[in-house]
């Protein structure tokens, strides 16, 4: 998973209104699809995404 891929994921996640509330099923689906696409675990995708956001 490259920085470009993480930025693409970030764009999709930012479109979700209330990602940890009513939009959580959509958030969960996007993360699961990304994990499947890059053959990673869901926690691995979240770790990379959070580490990338933390540095910004």
MOLINSUL-V999844 format. One record per run of one state. SS is the DSSP state (H for helix, E for strand, L for the rest). FROM is the first residue (numbers start at 1). LEN is the number of residues. If there is no record, write none. Layout:
# MOLINSUL-V999844
ss | from | len
SS | FROM | LEN
SS | FROM | LEN
This chain:
# MOLINSUL-V999844
ss | from | len
L | 1 | 2
H | 3 | 12
L | 15 | 9
H | 24 | 14
L | 38 | 4
H | 42 | 14
L | 56 | 1
